[in-house]
């Protein structure tokens, strides 16, 4: 009988009623603040606002600024970020819209120009973001120059910001604002608390410092796309926050574009050769390899034990458990440290570990916290010391094949079914999305390769075109006999096959 992976926490690991109530209260606070903002604006519009089309930034609405649509909108946006009801705004300097360095002094801002609770990702450090009341009774979002001038548009007009500055603004200009936003998501003591609460003392002995990991981000064709640049800088920000500058493995044509963003970039080539280069570089450096997608917004862990969902028809029980689950928003470093510590503490000694392949946490409430034969997503994984490499004949679904190679050689992998990366996957422009074709022929070509290499493991998903279901337990099962046939080893991995129990999972 195979020993189960241990899960340890200093707190009760069932759903918490207190946590569920707090989360419900936060949602209600957001809805209430939003409703209040809409109601105030509607009433102000009905009363005619200032009674004119244009209004000065020095004008104060009837009833005072605190009863104005702009004030209530900023309060609503504060509530969206903090998850608590906001009746009185935080100090202007503590809001995201305040300039990060220099800028027009907040003490001199006109009364009808409120510092916003949010900030555009492209906004330079010495600019501010503001919301003001309009003449008809509505609100305007705009930006304040270092000289104190209010701008209504980023571009597209002679008086817009980019036209006045004479250049295009991107997330590089707003990187410090992005970094400040990341720090608001991942609290200063989040990693330390997470590793202490979610690893046992014995497991914590396997925590490696940051300089023992090689973080590689495989990317392509995203450094010239406005939203792509934003995504790249968000990922970079998560690493910079913990003192790490990762290596970006990119296509040759895009190398200079990535370097212009201030990223530590090198040519990695196409997808699978680039992935292998990250693994090889980590080995040369004597470090553990961590591969990361270029569009992850945050890393999240749910500290909750497997739930009994017997009798569930829909997702009622799953959603109820999820509402009461304790959540940790952590850095990519802590995520890698946790996964590797769990791998090295496991009696199965897996060499590959990863996260749940979707962000739909309700799907995992009834699953084991860690599984040993499931698909390891390429968006974020930790490789210890294996010689397994990606198949360079594959252009898509290469992470499925890589998972099978590890199962073949080492007998197990480790997937943490309570850890999630919030990424854009197939909706993002560039990267692997550019490799796919509308007809799905490339998907089918790569599926055919996997089915030849790993007979019985992959079958077509009838509910999702050009996707597969993976079940390692069926490795070698043939349609003719329904029994396992002779299993062939997969190059370049060698070793005795250890077939462990698996389960099916939809591809993503």
N, C-alpha and C positions, 0 to 999 in steps of 0.2 A: 504493500500500500504506500502511495506517495505521500510524503508529509506535506501538509498545507502551509502556505506562506503565513507568517504571523503578522497580525495587525495590532498595534498597541497605541493607546492614547491615555493621557492622564485624566480624561473626562469621560462621562457616560457617552457612548457612541451611538445611541439611538436618536431619533428625531426629537428635538427640543421644542416643547410648547412655547417656551419663552422666546426662542429664536423665531418661531413661526409667527407669533403675535407681533414681534418687533418688525418683521419683514412686511406683514400685512399693514401695520401702522404706517410704515415708510411709503408703501404704495399708495395708501389712502392720502397721506400728506402731499404726495406729488400730484395726485388727481385734484385734491382740494385747492392747492396753490394754482394749478393750471386753470381750474374752473373760476377761481377768484379773479385771476388776471383777465380772462375772457369777459367776465361779467362787468368788471370795472371799465374795460374798454368799450363794451357795448353801451353801457350807460353814458359814458363820456361822449360817444358819437351821437347818441340820441339827443343829448343836451346841447350839441353843437360845438363842443370842444372850446377852442379859443375864438370860434366864430369867424375864422379866416383860413385861407388856403395855406399860407406860409406863416411860421411863427419863429421868433428869435430863440436862440439857445439860452437867452437870459430871462425868458418869460417863465413865470411860475403859474401853473394852472389853478383854477378856483378850487378851494378846499385844501391847497397845499400839495407839495410834491409827493408826500407819502400816500396820498389818496389818488394819485394819477395813474394812468395806464402804464407808463414807463416804469414807475416804481414797482407796481404789482408784477410786471413782466420780469423784471430783474429778480424779484423775490421768487417767482415761479422757477426761473432758471437756476437759482441757488438751490431750491428744493430738489430739482432734478439731479443735481450733483451730490448733495449731501444726504438725500433720502429722509430729511426731516422738514417739518413745516417751518417756514421762515416768515416771521412777522416783521422783524427789524433786520435790515440788511447788514451784512458784515462790513467792517471798515473798508473804504474804497481800495486801500493798498493791499487788502487780503483777497480781493476778487481777481479772477483770471484776466479780466480785461485791462487791468492796470499795466502800465509800461513796466518792463522788467529792468531796464537800465535807461537812465536819462528820461527823455520824453517831457511832455508838457506837465508842469507840476500839478498834482491832483488838487492842491489847495486853491488853484486858480481856475479849476474847471467851472463853467457856468452851471447854475442850478438846474437847468433843463437839459443836462447832458450827464447821465448817470453811468458810472463805470459798470460794465457788464460782468456777469458771473461766468461767462464763457469767452473763448478767444479763438479767432480764426487761425488755422494752422500755418498760414503763410505770412502772418503779421510780424513785421520786424520788432525787435526788442524795445525800440524807443517810440513805438506807436501804442496808442491805447484803443480799446474797443468800447463803444458807448451805445446806449439806447436813450432816445429822446422822445418827448411827446410832440405830436404833429398838431397843426392847426385844426383839422377836422375832428380830432379826438382820438386818433390812433397812435401808433408808435413807429419809429424808424430805428433800424440798426445801422450804425455807421462807425467810422474810425477817426481818431484824433491824431493829427500830426504832431511832431515835436514842437511845432510853432503854435499849436492850439487850434488849428483849422479843422473843421468837421467835414469829413468826406463821406459821401453817400454810396460810392461805387468803387469796387476794386479795379475794374477795367471796362472798356467799351464806350467811354465818354471822354471828351477833351479834358474835363476837370476831374477824371478818375485818378486813383492813386498811381497806378502803373504808368499812365500817360504822363502824369506830372513828374514822376521819378525817372521816366525814360527807360524802364526795364521791367521785366516780368518778375513777379514775386513767387517764391515757392516755399516748401516746407523747410528748406535750408535757412531761409530768412527767419522763420518762426521756430527753429529747433529748440531754443531755450524755453519757449512757451510750451512746446510739446513735452520737453523733459519735465517741466514743472507739473504738467498734467499727469504724466506717468507717476511722479512722486505722490500725487494726490490719490492715485489708484492703489499703489503699493506702499503701504505705510512704512515708516522708518524701521520698526521692529518686527515687521511681518514675517520675514524669513526666519529669524531667530525663534520666534514663537511657534511657527509652523513646524520646524524641524524638532523642536523640543516636545511639542504635543503629539506629533504624528509618527515619531520614531521611538522605539524603545531604547534604553541605555546601551544595550548590546548593538543595536543597529546604528546608533549615533557614532560608534567607533569607526564605522566605515565611511563617514562623511569626509570627502576630500576637499581641500581648499580650491579656490577659483583657479589658481595657476596650474592645477593638475588636469584641467579640462581644455580641450581645443574646440572652440565654438565656430562652426562653419555654416554660413548661410548661402545656399545655392539660389541664385537669382538670374534673371535675364530680361532685357528689354523693358525695364520698368523705371529707369532713371531719367526718362524724358517725358513721362506721363504725369500730369499734375497730381492725380490721386495716388499714382504709384510712388511718387517721391514722398508723399505724406506717409504712406504705409512703411516705406523703407526707414524713414526717420523715426517713426514710432518704435519699430523693432530695435533700431540702434539705441534709442533712448532707454529702453528697458535694460540693455546691457550696460550703457554708460552709467546708469544709476547705481550699479554695483561695482563700478570700477573696471569694467571689461570692455575692450574694443575688439569685437569679433572680426573674423576674416570673411569677406564676401567673395564667393566664387561665381564669376559672371562670364558671359559670352564675350569673345574678343572684340566684337563690334561695339559693345556697350562699356568697355573697360574705362575709358576716359570720362564717360558720363557719370559713372559711379564714383570715380575718384574726385570729380568736381563737387560731389556732395559731401566730401570729407570722409568718405568711407575707406576702410582698409581693404582694397579690392585687388584681386588677381584673376587671371584668365583661368577658367575651369573647363571651358568647352561645353559640349552638350550635356544634357541632364545626368545620364548615368556615369559618363567619365568624370564629371565634376563631383558627383557623390563619392566616387572611388578616390578621387584626389583628396577630398577631405579626410577620408579614412586613412589614406597613406600618409598624409601630412601629420595627422595626430600620432600615428605610430612612430614616425621619425622623431617627433618631439618628445616621445615617451609619455604622451598624455591620453586621456580618454576622449573619445570622439563624441561630440554632440552636434547633430545636424538640425537646422532650424529653418522653417519656412520664412519667406520675406514679407508676410502680411499678417502676422499675429498681433492682435491688439492687447491680449492679456493671458496670463496663466492662472488657472483656478483649480483648487483642490477642495473636495467635499469630504469632511471627516464624519462619515456615517457608515455603520455596519450594514451588511446585507439584510434586506427587509423581506419579511414574509408577505408575499403578494398573492397568496392563494385566494381564489374567488374573484380576483380582479378581472373585469370585462374590458373596461376602458383603461384610463390612466389615473383614476381617482386616488387610489392608494399610493401610487408612485409620486404623484404631484403633492400629496399631503406630506409624504416623507421628505420630499425635496424641499418643501417650504420650511421644514424644521431642521434641515441639515446645516451644520456649522461650516462656514465657507472660509477659505484662506485664499486671498489674492496675493500671489508671490512673484518673485523674480524668476527669470529663466535659469539663473544659477541655482537657486534653491530647488527648483523642479528637477534639474539634472542631478544635484546632490542626493535628493530623496530617492529617485529612481535607481541610481547606482548603489546606494546603501541597501535598498531592498534587494537588488540583484545579488549583491555579495553576501547578504544574510540568508539567501535562499539555499536550501539543501540541494536544489536542482542545478545551481550554478549557471544560470542563463547568461549569455553574453550580449543579449540585445534586450532593451527595455523601452517602453513607450507609453503613450497616453490613449485614452478612449478616442476613437476616430471621428466622433461627431460632438457637437456642443449640446446635444439633447440629453441633459443629465437625467431626466426622468426614466430613460431607457435602462439605466444602470442600477436603479434602486433595488431590484431583485436579483442582481448578479453578484458573483463573488467580487471582492474588492480587487483581487489580483487573479489574472488568468495566465496560463502557461502555454497555450497553443493557439492564441488568437492573433489576428493580423496586427502588425505594428505599423502605424501610420508614419509616412515619411516626413510629415510636417514638423515633428519633434521626436527625436529618439536619441538614446544613449547607447553607444557600442563600447564594450569593454576591451577585450583583447583577442577577438576572433580574427581568423584569416578570411572569413567570408567577404565577398565583394558583390557589387551589383552586376547584373548581366548587361553588358554593353549592347546586346542585340535588342534590348527593350527601350522604348521611348516613352511609354506610359505604364502605369501599374507596376513599376519597378520595385515598389516597396512591398507588394505582395510576394514577389519572387524572392526578395531579400529575406523576408520573414521565413519563407519555406526553406531557404538555404540554412538558416540558423536552426530551425527545427530539425532538419536533416542531420546536421553536424553535431549539434549540442543537445538535442532532445527536448529543449524547451526555450521559451522566451518569457519575458515578464511584461505583461501589460497592466498598467494601473487603471482600473475602470472607474476611479474617482477623480482622476486628473484630466483636465480639459485645456486645450488651446483654442482660443477664439480667433479663428482665421477666416479669410474670405473664400479660400479654395477656388472653385471653378468660376466664381463671379468676377474675379479680378482680371484685368487686362495684362497681356504679356505672359512670360513664363511658360508653364506647361499648358496653359489655356491656348496659347498660340500653336501648340503642337497638335491639338485635337482638330478634327474636321467635322463639319456639320453632319456628314453621312455616317460617321462612326466607324469608318473602315480601319482607322489606326487603332481604335479601341479593340476591335475584333481581332486585328492582327496580333496584338499583344496578349489578348486572352488566349488565342490559339497557342502561342509560345508557352504560356503557363500550363495549359492543359496537356501539352506534350511532355513537358518537363516533370510535372507533378500529377500523374494520372489519378483521377478520382477525387482530387482535392477541390477543384473548382467546377462549379456548374453555373449555367446562365441564370440570372435572376429574372424570373418571368414578369415581375412587377416593374422592373426598371431596365429599360433597353440598354444594351451594351455594358451592363454591370454584372458582377458575379457574386456568388455565395461561396465562402471558403469554409471547408471542414477538414482539418488536418487528420482527423481520425479515420477518414476514408482514403488516405494515401495508399495507392496501389489497388484499390477496389476497381474491378472491371465490370462493365455492363453485362458481359457474357456470363460470367460466373458469380458475380455479386460478392466475390471474395478477393482478398488481397493477393495480388500477383507478386512477381519478383520485382523488388524495389531497386531502382538504379540510383547510384549516388550522383549528385549534381556538382559538376565542376564549377568553381575551383575548390569547393569544400569537400573534405574527406573525413571519414569517421564512421563509427558504428551508429546505425539508426536506432533511435529510441522513440517509439510511437507512444504519445501520451493522449489522453482523452482531450478532445477539442469540442468546439461548438461553432455553429454557423453564424456568420455576421455579414450584413450587407456591406458592399464596398461604398466608399464615399469619393 
